[in-house]
């Protein structure tokens, strides 16, 4: 089958950073579904693994942790899916990714694709939707519903993929006042269109901007990008006994500034459940199905902003370049064919 391999530790200047290759079509294990991949989206994780900033196990030959496609075959123990069904998923960090014609993925982390979306729009959702959902409801422990005096949520880096889903989930499903940060006019407009109540500039002092809004105290902070650069500002603006959730990578992070306020710190890593085969691993199947239902009901909107095709090394290099250059609101998708 066709696939796109990658060279570990490579820059986009390396002609072999991403290459079209031929590999054997994989056979499903007991709990696997084999998916014919129709579209993938590219995340910062893809660029970091390719560049050698994040390590994956040796057997991982292809990048790609977001996909939509059709179930082609199922393992002997699979009960949730059958061949011919449309699915979407983020996969697992320890298995070869979606930059291939076919991919194996455990059924417990796969969802039924939204019926109202094509493959390209659906492929933009899984990793960011799972990250945002788990961050909001599992790590920050925000209860669904719209009670009075729910507090405020600051989303640091609101226009990115995770921020784009988090703003929607928080605005539509909770009573939190949502403040997003963005530095460009396009990003600001994007966050407002997704439902942010307010947008502030993360290039200017954050605490003063939040104070000027005259809103409920910032009880929750979702730090999605450049957390270390804003750590002391976040400690200043967060309410006593607030909750801080972080997703970006750090060699070290000093949480001492949060001690006086008894702020709790929570990490969100989307692959924890599949990596460690946790007893609640099937929660990702359930979350993706719930997200699909919310999309089909018009509560959530897709976040794809650019779609490239076909699905080959050339287009994936272009997608990686767009992410590394920065300034992309939403998600970059690569589809196998136009119009998918």
Secondary structure as the mmCIF struct_conf table of DSSP 4:
data_model
#
loop_
_struct_conf.conf_type_id
_struct_conf.id
_struct_conf.beg_label_comp_id
_struct_conf.beg_label_asym_id
_struct_conf.beg_label_seq_id
_struct_conf.end_label_comp_id
_struct_conf.end_label_asym_id
_struct_conf.end_label_seq_id
STRN STRN1 UNK A 2 UNK A 6
TURN_TY1_P TURN_TY1_P1 UNK A 8 UNK A 9
TURN_TY1_P TURN_TY1_P2 UNK A 12 UNK A 13
BEND BEND1 UNK A 14 UNK A 14
TURN_TY1_P TURN_TY1_P3 UNK A 15 UNK A 16
BEND BEND2 UNK A 17 UNK A 17
STRN STRN2 UNK A 18 UNK A 22
HELX_LH_PP_P HELX_LH_PP_P1 UNK A 24 UNK A 28
TURN_TY1_P TURN_TY1_P4 UNK A 30 UNK A 31
STRN STRN3 UNK A 32 UNK A 42
HELX_RH_AL_P HELX_RH_AL_P1 UNK A 44 UNK A 50
TURN_TY1_P TURN_TY1_P5 UNK A 51 UNK A 52
BEND BEND3 UNK A 53 UNK A 54
TURN_TY1_P TURN_TY1_P6 UNK A 58 UNK A 59
STRN STRN4 UNK A 62 UNK A 62
BEND BEND4 UNK A 65 UNK A 65
STRN STRN5 UNK A 67 UNK A 74
TURN_TY1_P TURN_TY1_P7 UNK A 76 UNK A 77
BEND BEND5 UNK A 80 UNK A 80
TURN_TY1_P TURN_TY1_P8 UNK A 83 UNK A 84
STRN STRN6 UNK A 86 UNK A 89
TURN_TY1_P TURN_TY1_P9 UNK A 93 UNK A 94
BEND BEND6 UNK A 95 UNK A 95
BEND BEND7 UNK A 98 UNK A 99
STRN STRN7 UNK A 100 UNK A 100
BEND BEND8 UNK A 101 UNK A 101
STRN STRN8 UNK A 102 UNK A 106
HELX_RH_3T_P HELX_RH_3T_P1 UNK A 107 UNK A 109
STRN STRN9 UNK A 110 UNK A 112
HELX_LH_PP_P HELX_LH_PP_P2 UNK A 113 UNK A 114
TURN_TY1_P TURN_TY1_P10 UNK A 115 UNK A 116
BEND BEND9 UNK A 117 UNK A 117
HELX_RH_AL_P HELX_RH_AL_P2 UNK A 119 UNK A 123
TURN_TY1_P TURN_TY1_P11 UNK A 124 UNK A 125
HELX_RH_AL_P HELX_RH_AL_P3 UNK A 126 UNK A 133
HELX_RH_PI_P HELX_RH_PI_P1 UNK A 134 UNK A 139
BEND BEND10 UNK A 140 UNK A 140
HELX_LH_PP_P HELX_LH_PP_P3 UNK A 142 UNK A 143
BEND BEND11 UNK A 144 UNK A 144
STRN STRN10 UNK A 145 UNK A 145
TURN_TY1_P TURN_TY1_P12 UNK A 148 UNK A 149
STRN STRN11 UNK A 152 UNK A 156
BEND BEND12 UNK A 157 UNK A 157
TURN_TY1_P TURN_TY1_P13 UNK A 158 UNK A 159
BEND BEND13 UNK A 160 UNK A 160
HELX_RH_AL_P HELX_RH_AL_P4 UNK A 161 UNK A 173
STRN STRN12 UNK A 174 UNK A 174
HELX_LH_PP_P HELX_LH_PP_P4 UNK A 176 UNK A 176
STRN STRN13 UNK A 177 UNK A 181
BEND BEND14 UNK A 183 UNK A 184
HELX_RH_AL_P HELX_RH_AL_P5 UNK A 185 UNK A 194
TURN_TY1_P TURN_TY1_P14 UNK A 195 UNK A 195
BEND BEND15 UNK A 197 UNK A 197
STRN STRN14 UNK A 198 UNK A 200
TURN_TY1_P TURN_TY1_P15 UNK A 202 UNK A 203
BEND BEND16 UNK A 204 UNK A 204
HELX_RH_AL_P HELX_RH_AL_P6 UNK A 206 UNK A 211
TURN_TY1_P TURN_TY1_P16 UNK A 212 UNK A 213
BEND BEND17 UNK A 216 UNK A 216
STRN STRN15 UNK A 218 UNK A 223
BEND BEND18 UNK A 225 UNK A 225
HELX_RH_3T_P HELX_RH_3T_P2 UNK A 227 UNK A 230
HELX_RH_AL_P HELX_RH_AL_P7 UNK A 231 UNK A 237
STRN STRN16 UNK A 238 UNK A 246
BEND BEND19 UNK A 248 UNK A 248
BEND BEND20 UNK A 251 UNK A 251
HELX_RH_3T_P HELX_RH_3T_P3 UNK A 256 UNK A 258
TURN_TY1_P TURN_TY1_P17 UNK A 259 UNK A 262
STRN STRN17 UNK A 264 UNK A 267
TURN_TY1_P TURN_TY1_P18 UNK A 270 UNK A 271
HELX_RH_AL_P HELX_RH_AL_P8 UNK A 272 UNK A 276
TURN_TY1_P TURN_TY1_P19 UNK A 277 UNK A 277
TURN_TY1_P TURN_TY1_P20 UNK A 279 UNK A 282
HELX_RH_AL_P HELX_RH_AL_P9 UNK A 283 UNK A 296
TURN_TY1_P TURN_TY1_P21 UNK A 297 UNK A 298
BEND BEND21 UNK A 299 UNK A 300
STRN STRN18 UNK A 304 UNK A 309
BEND BEND22 UNK A 310 UNK A 310
BEND BEND23 UNK A 312 UNK A 312
HELX_RH_AL_P HELX_RH_AL_P10 UNK A 313 UNK A 325
BEND BEND24 UNK A 330 UNK A 330
STRN STRN19 UNK A 331 UNK A 335
BEND BEND25 UNK A 336 UNK A 337
TURN_TY1_P TURN_TY1_P22 UNK A 338 UNK A 339
#
